[in-house]
Amino acid sequence: MLDMYVACIGNFDGVHLGHRAIMQKTVNIAANLDLQSTAISIVYPWGYYFPNFPGIIYPVAQRLELILATGIERVLTVNMSEIRYLEPEDYISRLMSEGMRAIVVGSDFTFGNGAKGNIELLERISKEGDLRVEIVPDALYDGRRISSSWIRESIAKGDIGLTNSLLGKRYSIRGKVYKDKQLGAKIGFPTANIHRGDERLVIPRSGVYIIMSTIDSRDYFGLLNVGFRPTVNTSEEVKYEVYFFDYSGNLYNRNLELEFLEFIRPELKFDSLGELIEQIKHDERVARRWLEIHLNMLKKER
């Protein structure tokens, strides 16, 4: 028997507040109609993006987790190359033949060959056939439409407060801890080096951040340095090195998620290891003072 469903369709990179509004409407309509709520997440081939594209906000796997966390029951991923040349009417007809009975989209939604499909076409199809169409107004922040491109800009600028507000949750990165030169341990600040994987992801502004991570069911805070390590062994690739406060243990080969709380300072080049050590001590004092002020709020947000 064909599974009938209500669909929302989009790239959904970031699963930000605008996406969440669309997904909540999808869940509500599906519940009222006793249908399955489904998100169709379009995965773009890299050539689809504009020149100098900074990268996606989250890896695709993490994007799917975030979508399911909104209450959506099923997520389908579709490669853009499979549908980009379909005529808009043919694409909607195909979805309806597969069980779609309602579609929820944002006001700027386009689809099909040459992006010729839009909400006006959907509304016309709705009047002609058995398809319910719901248009969700733009989600705004300070009067501006929330978008994934705006969030990418804020991440690249190190504006963590804005990033987290637009996402509706704390921005985070994930990766596996690998063994590097272990310089941090030698100077008294053991760090975990994070490999984020092979997908092209937006890179946060180079500098030092206050972060939080859950390790073995306990929250730990620390400092994350994003950058090229200009003081020692300058790297050609961006490095992610986190120093956890009050943690002792072996993290090699473990997968961690780091939630960004605050940007402290840009990455600096020091004339000596001694200067670097003093700066790290200063950064830790700044971070601990910040955490003292914000700790109760962080606990409430968990």
Secondary structure as UniProt FT lines:
FT   STRAND          5..10
FT   TURN            13..14
FT   HELIX           17..33
FT   STRAND          36..43
FT   HELIX           46..48
FT   TURN            51..52
FT   HELIX           60..69
FT   TURN            70..71
FT   STRAND          74..79
FT   HELIX           80..83
FT   TURN            84..85
FT   HELIX           88..97
FT   TURN            98..99
FT   STRAND          100..106
FT   TURN            107..108
FT   HELIX           113..115
FT   HELIX           119..128
FT   TURN            129..130
FT   STRAND          132..136
FT   STRAND          140..141
FT   TURN            142..143
FT   STRAND          144..145
FT   HELIX           148..157
FT   HELIX           160..167
FT   STRAND          172..178
FT   HELIX           183..186
FT   TURN            187..188
FT   STRAND          192..195
FT   STRAND          207..215
FT   TURN            216..217
FT   STRAND          218..227
FT   STRAND          239..244
FT   TURN            245..246
FT   TURN            252..253
FT   STRAND          255..266
FT   HELIX           273..301
//
